[in-house]
Structures are given as structure tokens and as C-alpha cells.
Amino acid sequence: MARGKRKGAENAASVQRSFRLSSRTMRLLDDRARELSESRNSLAERLLDEGLRTERHPLLVFREGAAGLRRPALVGTRLYVWQVVDTVRESGGSVAAAAEYLGLPELHVRAAVDYYADFTEEVDQYRAEQREFERRERERWERSERVLG
């Protein structure tokens, strides 16, 4: 998957729209696109998508992880949505028990669950990608350990 792309975003048909943006906003967009070596259109689409999602789910942010891909996470924590959802499941579906275990307010755990309800397939894909990344890294480490004897 390309940098920052989300599964749903890459499968959706493009629609042409015309927007008027201030010269300041365009300058900021151009500068950031250059910094990231990303096209202006790709960056604008990602920022709009993430912005709309965080408007709906204000306790979430998008953060780049170890695999270099942007994923939804809880504000003020290092926890990705999929990790919180896994904890709720491991807590018998109890938001309160998961919140206590994670040391978070129930509102934050509920925010992750609500995001998951809106973007289930996508979050499940993130979990699978992360687990695959971890598997590959573990195998690499094991090979290195064998070489070192």
C-alpha cells in the first residue's frame, strides 16, 4: 500500500471537484507535499479524509507507525484503535474493564469502539498488516540471532 493510503480510499472511484483555496493554503499544501515527496492531490485527499474523520471522531488522530503507514489512534496515547478494540474483546466486551486495564477514561475507549463501528473492515486490515509486520520483524530478528550463534 502506498504511503498513508487507506484501503477504502484506494478502491473508491475518483470524483472531480473544483475548490477555491486561499493562496496561503495552497502555499502550505505545496510546501508540505514537497516535504513528503507526495503529490499535491494525494496529500489534499488524505488531509480532507483524515480531517473529516477526526471531525466525526474528535478523540482520534492519525499517526504514522513503524510500518510507515498512517493509522487512527487515541489522542494523547500511543494506542491504535485496533489495539483498544482488541483489549475490549479480551475484556469480554466490557468497555469499563478495558478502560480500567488501559488506564483510560471509558469515554476514550468508547471513542475507539465507535470509530471501529464506522470503519470496521479498514481497522481489521490495519490489525492484519501490523501483525504481518511484527511476524516479519520477529523472523528477521531470529535469523540475526542464529547468525550470531
Salt bridges, closest charged atoms under 4 A:
ASP30 OD1 - ARG40 NE 2.69
ASP31 OD1 - ARG34 NH2 2.57
GLU35 OE1 - ARG32 NH1 2.84
GLU38 OE1 - ARG46 NH2 3.85
ASP49 OD2 - ARG6 NH2 2.18
ASP49 OD2 - ARG53 NE 3.06
GLU50 OE2 - ARG6 NH1 3.56
GLU50 OE1 - ARG46 NH1 3.63
GLU50 OE2 - ARG70 NE 2.78
GLU64 OE1 - ARG3 NH2 3.21
ASP86 OD1 - ARG127 NE 2.80
ASP86 OD2 - ARG131 NH2 3.22
ASP118 OD2 - HIS57 NE2 2.82
GLU122 OE2 - ARG53 NH1 2.63
ASP124 OD1 - ARG127 NH1 2.80
GLU129 OE1 - ARG71 NH2 2.22
GLU132 OE2 - ARG135 NH2 2.34
GLU132 OE2 - ARG136 NH1 3.79
GLU134 OE1 - ARG131 NE 3.96
GLU137 OE1 - ARG140 NH2 2.74
GLU139 OE2 - ARG135 NH1 2.56
